[in-house]
Amino acid sequence: MNVLLPLFVGLLAGAVAGKTAAAPVKRSVNLAVGVLGASIGAFLFAPLGLAARGLFGSLATAALGAFLLLFAVGLVRRTT
């Protein structure tokens, strides 16, 4: 179960970020964006003393990280 929960949170976060960013992509891409977003969110918020607690906290951290990831990818795509 400890392996499946981060994947589930990543899938949800990627789906939320994908819908908000209006980027129609496959579920596998949403999962990757969500999992990477969770890592980015944890990396950025930990030095600020903001730690995710529980399912909602993990989902919020992952979704914010996924938004940041999609924003950064959008910036790179515009400049190239």
N, C-alpha and C positions, 0 to 999 in steps of 0.2 A: 504494500500500500504506500510505503514511503517513496517509491519510485513513480507511482501513478499520479499522486497528488500534484507534484510540480508540472507534470505534463498536462494534466487537466487544467490547472491554473494558467499555464502557458497558452493552451488552446483557447480558453475563454478570453484571456487578455489580447491575444492576437486577433480573435474574431471581433472584439470590441474596437480595437484600434483600426482594423481593416474596414469595418463598417463606418466608422467616424471619418476615416481618411478617404472614403469612397474609392477604395482600391480593390476591384474584384480580383481576388486571387484564390488559389486552392487552399484547402484546409491544411495541407502539409506546410505551405508557406506561412499561413497564420500561426501554426504551431511553432515554427522556427522563429518567427517575429516575436511571439509571446515569450518563448523561453529565453531568447536573447534579450528581450526587453526586461524580463525579470532579473537577469544578471546585471544589466545596465542600471536598473532601478535600485537594486540592492547595493551596487558599487557606489552609486551617487548619493544615496540617502544615508548610508551607514556613517560616514564621517560627520553628518549633521545630527547624529543621534536619533534618527528616525528609523526604527526597526519595524518590519511587518510582523504583526501578531495575528494569528488566526487566518481563516480563509479570506475574509474581506480585506484584511491588510495586505496579504500576499497578492490578491487580485489587483488591488489599487496600485501597489508598487510595480507589478508586472505591466499593468496597462499604461502607467505613466512612462515607464522605461520603453515600452513598445511605441508610444507616441513620439518620444524623443528619437528613437531609432528611425521611424518612418519620416520624421521631419528632417533628420540628417541625410537620409537617402534622397529625399526630395531636393535638398539643397545641392547635393552632388550631381544629381541628374540635370538640374537646371544649368549648372555651370559647364557641363560637358556637351 
